[in-house]
């Protein structure tokens, strides 16, 4: 599969390759999952053959990633919290909103800096960053840093590994497995903590001592 993509994309004009490097990371933010990460690695391989240049490819991928992030961030800003709290948005509960705001209060902009490293959660982080009304200037700065770090890693990996499919596939498989384990642990912790707090609130509401 990787060899076929590499062969197909490498035959395209450089301008078309750069366009792909912008469009796919942009779309991946809005409609995950998409093969944008694989394509970025693939284009690193094309850089090694002289088909395109490193710096323009990096700038274009960062621009695509950042544009997609900011679209969702803007949509989050435009979402009225009162609508969520009234339960009018079926896909977002009030508990989800409170949890997101708690995460941003606890971890601040670290979530933004590392959002590109969370496959499957990038869109969620971008959207809830807007809903939580994070400061725009810092959000743009940190999300750009995130896109720079992630895309630099992918392009550099493709550049040095070339068409070594086994090494590239091993990287993505290992990374995905580690991420899923960590995500599963985080979800389990959140679930246990959520039910613990809910149980304590229930006891506090109905289990107080009776006074004469």
Number of C-alpha atoms within 10 A of each C-alpha: 7 17 12 9 13 18 13 10 19 20 12 12 11 16 10 12 20 20 14 20 25 25 19 21 29 24 19 22 29 18 12 15 14 16 12 22 21 18 23 27 26 27 32 30 25 26 22 19 13 10 18 20 16 18 10 11 24 23 17 19 29 25 20 22 28 24 19 23 32 21 18 23 26 17 15 21 19 12 17 10 16 10 12 19 15 10 13 11 13 8 8 13 15 17 12 13 17 13 14 18 19 13 12 19 12 11 11 14 19 13 21 26 21 18 24 26 18 16 17 16 16 22 24 18 23 26 24 22 29 22 23 20 17 18 11 14 8 12 21 17 14 18 25 21 19 23 27 20 16 20 26 22 15 20 27 20 19 24 20 13 18 21 19 13 13 10 13 19 13 11 13 13 12 11 13 14 12 12 15 14 11 12 14 12 12 12 12 12 11 13 12 12 12 13 11 12 12 12 12 11 12 11 11 11 9 8 10 8 7 5 4 3
